[in-house]
Amino acid sequence: MQRGAWRFRNQTRGFDFWPTLDSVLISEAHPEDLATFSCSVVDRDASLVFDVEDKVWVTFAGTRIFAGHLKTVEESQLSEVGPRVYGLDAQDFTAKLDDSVIDHPAERAAESVADRVAWILGFLNFAITTAGV
């Protein structure tokens, strides 16, 4: 395993967080499947807030390796007086596309990938940007 700096960010709420790394899982079983992210976050000073649909991203050694939204947020405590612990499960943004089908037969000229993605998201009316793609 390569050593590097991990950075996790709740983009919706504007804060970084550091989960217990032994529980981090980022997986994609098949290239056509959703990428998922799971972790446990210990909130030692009770300052963190997570909610379903918060946008989150993860970087490793300065490279973004995951971006998506929280699917589930489970709160627990290590003990009666211990810190809160959040169990987070996230899906990448392709989950927002659901089973949508674009039925738009118009011819399209050659364009960049970012332009095509922006057009698809605009056509489907999803609030996802192409910034950083």
DSSP file with accessible surface (Angstrom, degrees, kcal/mol):
  #  RESIDUE AA STRUCTURE BP1 BP2  ACC     N-H-->O    O-->H-N    N-H-->O    O-->H-N    TCO  KAPPA ALPHA  PHI   PSI    X-CA   Y-CA   Z-CA
    1    1 A M              0   0  208      0, 0.0     2,-0.2     0, 0.0     0, 0.0   0.000 360.0 360.0 360.0 134.5    0.0    0.0    0.0
    2    2 A Q        -     0   0  141      1,-0.0     2,-0.3     0, 0.0     0, 0.0  -0.560 360.0-129.0 -81.6 140.3    1.3    3.4   -0.9
    3    3 A R        +     0   0  236     -2,-0.2     2,-0.3    58,-0.0    -1,-0.0  -0.702  45.9 132.7 -88.8 144.0    1.5    6.1    1.7
    4    4 A G        -     0   0   37     -2,-0.3     2,-0.5    58,-0.0     0, 0.0  -0.968  58.0 -76.5-174.9 169.4    0.0    9.5    1.0
    5    5 A A        -     0   0   76     -2,-0.3    56,-2.5     2,-0.0    57,-0.6  -0.700  40.0-153.0 -85.8 125.2   -2.2   12.2    2.4
    6    6 A W  E     -A   60   0A  54     -2,-0.5     2,-0.4    54,-0.2    54,-0.2  -0.769  11.4-173.0 -91.2 142.6   -6.0   11.4    2.5
    7    7 A R  E     -A   59   0A 103     52,-2.4    52,-2.9    -2,-0.3     2,-0.4  -0.987   3.7-172.9-138.3 127.2   -8.5   14.2    2.4
    8    8 A F  E     -AB  58  17A   1      9,-0.8     9,-2.2    -2,-0.4     2,-0.4  -0.955   9.0-170.2-117.8 138.3  -12.2   13.8    2.8
    9    9 A R  E     -AB  57  16A  48     48,-2.5    48,-1.9    -2,-0.4     2,-1.0  -0.994  26.7-149.2-137.1 133.3  -14.6   16.7    2.3
   10   10 A N  E  >> -AB  56  15A   0      5,-3.1     5,-1.5    -2,-0.4     4,-1.3  -0.863  23.3-175.7 -91.6  96.2  -18.2   17.4    2.9
   11   11 A Q  T  45S+     0   0   91     44,-1.7    45,-0.2    -2,-1.0    -1,-0.2   0.857  76.1  58.1 -66.1 -35.3  -18.7   19.8    0.0
   12   12 A T  T  45S+     0   0   75     43,-1.4    -1,-0.2     1,-0.2    44,-0.1   0.917 119.0  29.3 -61.3 -42.3  -22.3   20.6    0.9
   13   13 A R  T  45S-     0   0  106     42,-0.3    -1,-0.2     2,-0.1    -2,-0.2   0.472 107.8-121.7-102.0  -6.0  -21.5   21.7    4.4
   14   14 A G  T  <5 +     0   0   41     -4,-1.3     2,-0.3     1,-0.2    -3,-0.2   0.877  66.7 113.2  73.9  41.5  -17.9   23.0    3.7
   15   15 A F  E   < -B   10   0A  42     -5,-1.5    -5,-3.1     2,-0.0     2,-0.3  -0.990  56.9-129.3-141.9 153.3  -15.7   21.0    6.0
   16   16 A D  E     -B    9   0A  44     -2,-0.3     2,-0.3    -7,-0.2    -7,-0.3  -0.679  26.9-172.2 -91.2 153.6  -13.0   18.4    5.8
   17   17 A F  E     -B    8   0A   3     -9,-2.2    -9,-0.8    -2,-0.3    26,-0.1  -0.974  18.7-143.0-145.4 158.4  -13.2   15.2    7.9
   18   18 A W        -     0   0  165     -2,-0.3    24,-0.4    24,-0.2     3,-0.1  -0.913  19.3-160.6-127.2 104.6  -10.9   12.3    8.6
   19   19 A P        -     0   0   10      0, 0.0     2,-0.7     0, 0.0    22,-0.3  -0.271  40.2 -85.9 -77.6 165.7  -12.5    8.8    8.9
   20   20 A T  E >   -C   40   0A  51     20,-2.7     3,-1.8     1,-0.2    20,-0.5  -0.656  43.7-146.9 -69.1 116.2  -11.0    5.8   10.6
   21   21 A L  E >  S+     0   0A  91     -2,-0.7     3,-1.3     1,-0.3    -1,-0.2   0.739  88.3  70.6 -68.1 -22.0   -9.0    4.5    7.6
   22   22 A D  E 3  S+     0   0A 153      1,-0.2    -1,-0.3    18,-0.1    -2,-0.1   0.666 102.9  46.7 -69.8  -8.9   -9.3    0.9    8.5
   23   23 A S  E <  S+     0   0A  39     -3,-1.8     2,-0.3    17,-0.2    -1,-0.2   0.393  82.3 118.5-109.8   2.9  -13.0    1.1    7.5
   24   24 A V  E <   +     0   0A  34     -3,-1.3     2,-0.4    -4,-0.2    15,-0.2  -0.528  36.1 175.7 -74.3 132.3  -12.6    3.0    4.2
   25   25 A L  E     +C   38   0A  95     13,-2.2    13,-2.3    -2,-0.3     2,-0.5  -0.980  12.0 176.4-138.5 122.8  -13.9    1.1    1.2
   26   26 A I  E     +C   37   0A  59     -2,-0.4     2,-0.3    11,-0.2    11,-0.2  -0.993  22.9 165.6-123.2 119.4  -14.1    2.5   -2.3
   27   27 A S  E     -C   36   0A  47      9,-1.9     9,-2.4    -2,-0.5     2,-0.3  -0.963  31.4-178.4-139.7 154.8  -15.3   -0.1   -4.8
   28   28 A E        -     0   0  104     -2,-0.3     7,-0.1     7,-0.2    -2,-0.0  -0.839   9.6-168.5-148.4 106.3  -16.7   -0.6   -8.3
   29   29 A A  S    S+     0   0   97      5,-0.4    -1,-0.1    -2,-0.3     6,-0.1   0.835  77.0  10.6 -68.7 -32.6  -17.5   -4.2   -9.1
   30   30 A H  S >  S-     0   0   91      4,-0.2     3,-2.6     1,-0.1    -1,-0.2  -0.995  78.8-113.2-146.9 145.2  -17.9   -3.5  -12.8
   31   31 A P  T 3  S+     0   0  107      0, 0.0     4,-0.1     0, 0.0    -1,-0.1   0.767 118.7  50.4 -55.3 -23.7  -17.1   -0.5  -15.0
   32   32 A E  T 3  S+     0   0  170      2,-0.1     2,-0.1    -4,-0.0    -3,-0.0   0.489  97.3  89.5 -91.7  -3.6  -20.8    0.0  -15.6
   33   33 A D  S <  S-     0   0   79     -3,-2.6     2,-0.2     1,-0.1    61,-0.1  -0.408  87.9 -91.5 -85.3 168.6  -21.7   -0.1  -11.9
   34   34 A L        -     0   0   58     -2,-0.1     2,-0.4    60,-0.1    -5,-0.4  -0.486  35.5-124.4 -70.6 146.4  -21.9    2.7   -9.4
   35   35 A A        -     0   0   15     -2,-0.2    57,-2.3    -7,-0.1     2,-0.3  -0.779  33.3-162.2 -86.6 139.1  -18.7    3.5   -7.5
   36   36 A T  E     -CD  27  91A  45     -9,-2.4    -9,-1.9    -2,-0.4     2,-0.4  -0.878  12.2-160.8-123.9 158.7  -19.5    3.4   -3.8
   37   37 A F  E     +CD  26  90A   1     53,-2.1    53,-3.2    -2,-0.3     2,-0.4  -0.999   9.8 178.4-140.1 131.9  -17.7    4.7   -0.7
   38   38 A S  E     +CD  25  89A  30    -13,-2.3   -13,-2.2    -2,-0.4     2,-0.3  -0.996  12.6 146.3-134.8 142.2  -18.1    3.6    2.9
   39   39 A C  E     - D   0  88A   6     49,-2.0    49,-2.9    -2,-0.4     2,-0.4  -0.980  39.6-120.6-161.3 168.3  -16.3    4.8    6.1
   40   40 A S  E     -CD  20  87A  41    -20,-0.5   -20,-2.7    -2,-0.3     2,-0.5  -0.975  24.2-160.9-115.8 134.0  -16.7    5.4    9.8
   41   41 A V  E     - D   0  86A   1     45,-2.9    45,-2.9    -2,-0.4     2,-0.6  -0.971   8.1-148.9-119.6 122.3  -16.1    8.9   11.1
   42   42 A V  E     - D   0  85A  28     -2,-0.5     2,-1.0   -24,-0.4    43,-0.2  -0.811   6.7-158.9 -90.1 120.4  -15.3    9.6   14.8
   43   43 A D  E >   + D   0  84A   2     41,-3.0     3,-1.2    -2,-0.6    41,-1.0  -0.708  17.0 173.9-101.4  80.5  -16.7   13.0   15.8
   44   44 A R  T 3  S+     0   0  186     -2,-1.0    -1,-0.2     1,-0.3    41,-0.0   0.822  78.0  33.7 -63.1 -34.4  -14.5   13.6   18.9
   45   45 A D  T 3  S-     0   0  117     38,-0.1    -1,-0.3    39,-0.0    -2,-0.0   0.243 105.8-117.8-110.0  17.3  -15.7   17.2   19.5
   46   46 A A  S <  S+     0   0   65     -3,-1.2    -2,-0.1    38,-0.1    -3,-0.0   0.858  79.2 121.4  53.7  41.2  -19.3   16.9   18.3
   47   47 A S        +     0   0   71      2,-0.0     2,-0.3     0, 0.0    -1,-0.1   0.548  43.1  92.4-109.2 -10.0  -18.7   19.4   15.5
   48   48 A L        -     0   0   23      2,-0.0     2,-0.4   -33,-0.0    -5,-0.1  -0.636  49.0-170.9 -92.7 145.9  -19.5   17.4   12.4
   49   49 A V        +     0   0   76     -2,-0.3     2,-0.4     2,-0.0   -36,-0.1  -0.998   6.4 177.4-133.7 128.2  -22.9   17.2   10.7
   50   50 A F        +     0   0   13     -2,-0.4     2,-0.3     4,-0.0    23,-0.1  -0.966   0.9 177.7-127.1 148.4  -23.8   14.8    7.9
   51   51 A D    >   -     0   0   89     -2,-0.4     3,-2.1    21,-0.1    19,-0.3  -0.987  41.1 -85.0-146.6 153.8  -27.1   14.3    6.1
   52   52 A V  T 3  S+     0   0   64     -2,-0.3    19,-0.2     1,-0.3     3,-0.1  -0.301 115.0  26.9 -56.4 138.8  -28.3   12.1    3.3
   53   53 A E  T 3  S+     0   0   92     17,-2.7    -1,-0.3     1,-0.3    18,-0.1   0.312  82.1 144.4  83.9  -3.1  -27.6   13.8   -0.1
   54   54 A D    <   -     0   0    7     -3,-2.1    16,-2.4    15,-0.1     2,-0.4  -0.427  53.7-121.4 -59.5 138.9  -24.6   15.8    1.1
   55   55 A K  E     + E   0  69A  82     14,-0.2   -44,-1.7    -3,-0.1   -43,-1.4  -0.719  39.0 178.3 -84.8 130.3  -22.0   16.0   -1.6
   56   56 A V  E     -AE  10  68A   3     12,-2.7    12,-2.5    -2,-0.4     2,-0.3  -0.924  12.4-170.3-131.0 154.4  -18.7   14.5   -0.6
   57   57 A W  E     -AE   9  67A  28    -48,-1.9   -48,-2.5    -2,-0.3     2,-0.4  -0.984   7.8-152.7-144.2 157.2  -15.3   13.9   -2.2
   58   58 A V  E     -AE   8  66A   1      8,-2.6     7,-2.7    -2,-0.3     8,-1.5  -0.990   8.5-171.8-129.6 133.5  -12.1   12.0   -1.4
   59   59 A T  E     -AE   7  64A  18    -52,-2.9   -52,-2.4    -2,-0.4     2,-0.4  -0.939   6.1-162.5-122.0 150.7   -8.5   12.7   -2.5
   60   60 A F  E >  S-AE   6  63A  31      3,-2.5     3,-2.0    -2,-0.4   -54,-0.2  -0.994  79.7 -13.2-130.5 124.7   -5.4   10.6   -2.0
   61   61 A A  T 3  S-     0   0   55    -56,-2.5   -55,-0.1    -2,-0.4    -1,-0.1   0.870 131.8 -52.3  52.2  37.9   -2.0   12.2   -2.4
   62   62 A G  T 3  S+     0   0   71    -57,-0.6     2,-0.5     1,-0.2    -1,-0.3   0.421 115.5 112.8  84.0  -0.9   -3.7   15.2   -4.1
   63   63 A T  E <   -E   60   0A  92     -3,-2.0    -3,-2.5     2,-0.0     2,-0.4  -0.907  69.1-125.2-108.7 126.2   -5.7   13.2   -6.7
   64   64 A R  E     +E   59   0A 122     -2,-0.5    -5,-0.3    -5,-0.3     3,-0.1  -0.531  34.5 169.4 -69.4 125.5   -9.5   13.0   -6.4
   65   65 A I  E     +     0   0A  76     -7,-2.7     2,-0.3    -2,-0.4    -6,-0.2   0.526  61.2  23.5-116.0 -10.2  -10.5    9.4   -6.3
   66   66 A F  E     +E   58   0A   9     -8,-1.5    -8,-2.6     2,-0.0     2,-0.3  -0.965  52.7 171.3-155.9 140.5  -14.1    9.6   -5.4
   67   67 A A  E     +E   57   0A  28     -2,-0.3    26,-0.8   -10,-0.2     2,-0.3  -0.976  31.2 103.2-146.9 134.5  -17.0   12.1   -5.7
   68   68 A G  E     -EF  56  92A   0    -12,-2.5   -12,-2.7    -2,-0.3     2,-0.3  -0.931  59.3 -73.3-176.1-157.4  -20.6   11.5   -5.0
   69   69 A H  E     -EF  55  91A   9     22,-2.4    22,-2.3    -2,-0.3     2,-0.3  -0.923  45.2 -98.9-128.4 152.1  -23.5   12.0   -2.5
   70   70 A L  E     - F   0  90A   0    -16,-2.4   -17,-2.7    -2,-0.3    20,-0.3  -0.537  31.6-179.2 -71.8 128.8  -24.2   10.4    0.8
   71   71 A K  E    S+     0   0A 109     18,-3.2     2,-0.3     1,-0.3    19,-0.2   0.815  70.5  14.5 -93.9 -42.8  -26.8    7.6    0.5
   72   72 A T  E     - F   0  89A  45     17,-1.9    17,-2.0   -21,-0.1     2,-0.4  -0.992  57.1-169.2-136.1 146.5  -27.0    6.6    4.2
   73   73 A V  E     - F   0  88A  38     -2,-0.3     2,-0.5    15,-0.2    15,-0.2  -0.979   9.5-175.5-133.1 117.0  -25.8    8.3    7.5
   74   74 A E  E     - F   0  87A 131     13,-2.4    13,-3.1    -2,-0.4     2,-0.4  -0.971   8.3-158.1-118.3 126.1  -25.9    6.2   10.7
   75   75 A E  E     + F   0  86A 114     -2,-0.5     2,-0.3    11,-0.2    11,-0.2  -0.845  23.8 148.2-105.3 135.8  -25.1    7.9   14.0
   76   76 A S  E     - F   0  85A  67      9,-2.6     9,-3.2    -2,-0.4     2,-0.3  -0.846  36.0-118.5-146.6-177.2  -23.9    5.9   17.0
   77   77 A Q  E     - F   0  84A 108      7,-0.3     7,-0.2    -2,-0.3     3,-0.1  -0.977  11.9-136.1-131.4 147.6  -21.6    6.4   20.1
   78   78 A L  S    S-     0   0  112      5,-1.8     2,-0.3    -2,-0.3    -1,-0.1   0.837  89.7 -18.4 -68.3 -33.7  -18.5    4.5   21.1
   79   79 A S  S    S-     0   0   61      4,-0.3     3,-0.4    -3,-0.1    -1,-0.2  -0.926  84.6 -79.3-156.5-179.2  -19.8    4.5   24.7
   80   80 A E  S    S+     0   0  187     -2,-0.3    -2,-0.0     1,-0.2    -1,-0.0   0.812 134.1  23.9 -60.9 -29.7  -22.3    6.3   26.9
   81   81 A V  S    S+     0   0  141      2,-0.0    -1,-0.2    -4,-0.0    -3,-0.0   0.357 105.7 105.7-114.7   3.1  -19.9    9.2   27.3
   82   82 A G  S    S-     0   0   14     -3,-0.4   -38,-0.0     1,-0.2     0, 0.0  -0.164  77.2 -79.1 -81.5 174.7  -17.8    8.6   24.2
   83   83 A P        -     0   0   32      0, 0.0    -5,-1.8     0, 0.0    -4,-0.3  -0.262  50.1 -96.1 -70.7 159.5  -17.8   10.6   20.9
   84   84 A R  E     -DF  43  77A  58    -41,-1.0   -41,-3.0    -7,-0.2     2,-0.4  -0.451  34.5-154.3 -70.0 149.7  -20.3   10.2   18.2
   85   85 A V  E     -DF  42  76A  16     -9,-3.2    -9,-2.6   -43,-0.2     2,-0.5  -0.997   2.6-156.4-128.2 128.6  -19.5    7.9   15.3
   86   86 A Y  E     -DF  41  75A   9    -45,-2.9   -45,-2.9    -2,-0.4     2,-0.6  -0.917   4.5-154.8-104.4 129.8  -21.0    8.3   11.8
   87   87 A G  E     -DF  40  74A  20    -13,-3.1   -13,-2.4    -2,-0.5     2,-0.4  -0.933  22.1-166.7 -97.7 117.8  -21.2    5.4    9.4
   88   88 A L  E     -DF  39  73A   1    -49,-2.9   -49,-2.0    -2,-0.6     2,-0.4  -0.920  16.0-177.4-113.4 135.0  -21.3    6.9    5.9
   89   89 A D  E     -DF  38  72A  61    -17,-2.0   -18,-3.2    -2,-0.4   -17,-1.9  -1.000  13.8-179.4-126.6 128.8  -22.2    5.2    2.7
   90   90 A A  E     -DF  37  70A   3    -53,-3.2   -53,-2.1    -2,-0.4     2,-0.3  -0.885  16.3-153.7-127.7 158.0  -22.0    7.2   -0.5
   91   91 A Q  E     -DF  36  69A  35    -22,-2.3   -22,-2.4    -2,-0.3   -55,-0.2  -0.946  30.7-106.1-124.0 150.3  -22.6    6.6   -4.2
   92   92 A D  E >   - F   0  68A  27    -57,-2.3     3,-1.9    -2,-0.3   -24,-0.3  -0.185  43.4 -95.2 -69.8 170.9  -21.0    8.4   -7.1
   93   93 A F  G >  S+     0   0   52    -26,-0.8     3,-1.7     1,-0.3     4,-0.4   0.659 114.3  79.7 -67.7 -13.6  -23.1   10.9   -9.1
   94   94 A T  G >  S+     0   0   70      1,-0.3     3,-1.4     2,-0.2     4,-0.4   0.782  79.7  71.8 -65.0 -19.6  -24.1    8.4  -11.7
   95   95 A A  G X  S+     0   0   23     -3,-1.9     3,-1.2     1,-0.3    -1,-0.3   0.820  87.6  63.6 -60.5 -29.2  -26.7    7.2   -9.2
   96   96 A K  G <  S+     0   0   62     -3,-1.7    -1,-0.3     1,-0.3    -2,-0.2   0.737  92.1  62.9 -67.4 -21.9  -28.5   10.5   -9.9
   97   97 A L  G X  S+     0   0   52     -3,-1.4     3,-2.6    -4,-0.4    -1,-0.3   0.670  80.4 176.7 -76.8 -17.1  -29.1    9.4  -13.5
   98   98 A D  T <   -     0   0  127     -3,-1.2    -1,-0.2    -4,-0.4    -2,-0.1  -0.178  67.3 -35.9  51.2-131.0  -31.2    6.5  -12.2
   99   99 A D  T 3  S+     0   0  141     -3,-0.1    -1,-0.3     2,-0.1    -2,-0.1  -0.043  92.3 152.9-110.2  30.0  -32.5    4.7  -15.2
  100  100 A S    <   -     0   0   60     -3,-2.6     2,-0.4     1,-0.0    24,-0.0  -0.325  29.1-156.5 -64.4 141.3  -33.0    7.8  -17.3
  101  101 A V        -     0   0  120      2,-0.0     2,-0.8    23,-0.0    -2,-0.1  -0.976  10.6-139.0-121.2 132.1  -32.9    7.4  -21.0
  102  102 A I        -     0   0   59     -2,-0.4     2,-0.7     2,-0.1    22,-0.0  -0.824  20.2-179.4 -92.2 113.9  -32.0   10.2  -23.4
  103  103 A D        +     0   0  138     -2,-0.8    -2,-0.0     2,-0.0    -1,-0.0  -0.776  31.9 131.3-112.2  79.9  -34.3   10.0  -26.4
  104  104 A H        -     0   0   86     -2,-0.7    -2,-0.1     2,-0.1    -1,-0.0  -0.825  32.8-174.1-137.1  92.3  -33.0   12.9  -28.4
  105  105 A P        +     0   0  116      0, 0.0    -1,-0.1     0, 0.0    -3,-0.0   0.484  40.2 125.0 -75.5   0.6  -32.3   12.0  -32.0
  106  106 A A        -     0   0   58      1,-0.1     2,-0.2     0, 0.0    -2,-0.1  -0.249  67.6-109.1 -63.8 143.3  -30.8   15.3  -33.2
  107  107 A E        -     0   0  185      1,-0.0     2,-0.4     0, 0.0    -1,-0.1  -0.486  33.5-154.8 -68.7 142.0  -27.3   15.1  -34.7
  108  108 A R        -     0   0   87     -2,-0.2     3,-0.1     3,-0.0    -1,-0.0  -0.971   9.4-129.1-124.1 136.4  -24.6   16.6  -32.6
  109  109 A A        -     0   0   83     -2,-0.4     0, 0.0     1,-0.2     0, 0.0  -0.237  47.4 -72.2 -72.7 166.4  -21.3   18.0  -33.8
  110  110 A A        +     0   0  111      1,-0.0     2,-0.3    -2,-0.0    -1,-0.2  -0.347  67.6 164.5 -58.2 139.3  -17.9   16.9  -32.4
  111  111 A E        -     0   0   66     -3,-0.1     2,-0.0     3,-0.0    -3,-0.0  -0.966  38.7 -86.2-153.5 166.0  -17.5   18.3  -28.8
  112  112 A S     >  -     0   0   58     -2,-0.3     4,-2.2     1,-0.1     5,-0.2  -0.319  38.8-114.3 -72.9 161.6  -15.4   17.9  -25.7
  113  113 A V  H  > S+     0   0  109      1,-0.2     4,-2.9     2,-0.2     5,-0.2   0.918 118.1  54.0 -61.9 -42.5  -16.4   15.3  -23.1
  114  114 A A  H  > S+     0   0   38      1,-0.2     4,-2.5     2,-0.2    -1,-0.2   0.909 108.7  49.2 -60.4 -40.3  -17.1   18.2  -20.6
  115  115 A D  H  > S+     0   0   95      2,-0.2     4,-2.3     1,-0.2    -1,-0.2   0.911 112.1  48.1 -65.4 -40.7  -19.5   19.8  -23.1
  116  116 A R  H  X S+     0   0   95     -4,-2.2     4,-2.7     2,-0.2    -2,-0.2   0.938 112.5  47.8 -65.5 -45.0  -21.3   16.4  -23.7
  117  117 A V  H  X S+     0   0   50     -4,-2.9     4,-2.8     1,-0.2     5,-0.3   0.938 111.4  51.1 -62.3 -42.6  -21.6   15.7  -20.0
  118  118 A A  H  X S+     0   0   46     -4,-2.5     4,-2.3    -5,-0.2    -1,-0.2   0.916 111.2  48.6 -60.5 -41.1  -22.9   19.3  -19.4
  119  119 A W  H  X S+     0   0   62     -4,-2.3     4,-2.9     2,-0.2    -2,-0.2   0.939 111.6  49.0 -65.0 -44.6  -25.5   18.8  -22.2
  120  120 A I  H  X S+     0   0   46     -4,-2.7     4,-2.4     1,-0.2    -2,-0.2   0.942 113.3  46.3 -60.5 -47.7  -26.6   15.4  -20.8
  121  121 A L  H  X>S+     0   0   17     -4,-2.8     5,-1.9     1,-0.2     4,-0.8   0.885 114.0  48.7 -65.4 -35.4  -27.0   16.8  -17.3
  122  122 A G  H  <5S+     0   0   57     -4,-2.3     3,-0.3    -5,-0.3    -1,-0.2   0.908 110.9  50.3 -68.2 -40.1  -28.9   19.8  -18.6
  123  123 A F  H  <5S+     0   0   83     -4,-2.9    -2,-0.2     1,-0.2    -1,-0.2   0.903 116.6  40.8 -63.6 -40.0  -31.2   17.6  -20.7
  124  124 A L  H  <5S-     0   0   34     -4,-2.4    -1,-0.2    -5,-0.2    -2,-0.2   0.522 107.4-129.2 -87.3  -8.0  -31.9   15.5  -17.7
  125  125 A N  T  <5 +     0   0  145     -4,-0.8     2,-0.4    -3,-0.3    -3,-0.2   0.928  50.2 155.1  61.6  49.7  -32.2   18.5  -15.3
  126  126 A F      < -     0   0   58     -5,-1.9     2,-1.7     2,-0.1    -1,-0.2  -0.885  49.0-127.3-106.9 142.9  -29.8   17.2  -12.6
  127  127 A A        +     0   0   86     -2,-0.4     2,-0.4     2,-0.0    -5,-0.0  -0.439  67.6 119.8 -87.9  63.6  -27.9   19.5  -10.3
  128  128 A I        -     0   0   29     -2,-1.7     2,-0.2   -10,-0.1    -2,-0.1  -0.995  49.7-147.8-125.3 135.7  -24.4   18.1  -10.9
  129  129 A T        -     0   0  104     -2,-0.4    -2,-0.0     2,-0.1   -11,-0.0  -0.602  16.8-136.7-100.8 166.1  -21.6   20.2  -12.4
  130  130 A T    >   +     0   0   43     -2,-0.2     3,-2.0     3,-0.1    -1,-0.1   0.293  58.0 135.0 -98.8   7.8  -18.7   19.3  -14.6
  131  131 A A  T 3  S+     0   0   75      1,-0.3    -2,-0.1   -17,-0.0     0, 0.0  -0.349  76.3  11.4 -59.5 130.1  -16.3   21.4  -12.6
  132  132 A G  T 3         0   0   77      1,-0.3    -1,-0.3    -2,-0.0    -2,-0.0   0.545 360.0 360.0  80.5   7.0  -13.1   19.4  -12.0
  133  133 A V    <         0   0  121     -3,-2.0    -1,-0.3   -19,-0.0   -19,-0.1  -0.559 360.0 360.0 -75.5 360.0  -14.0   16.6  -14.5
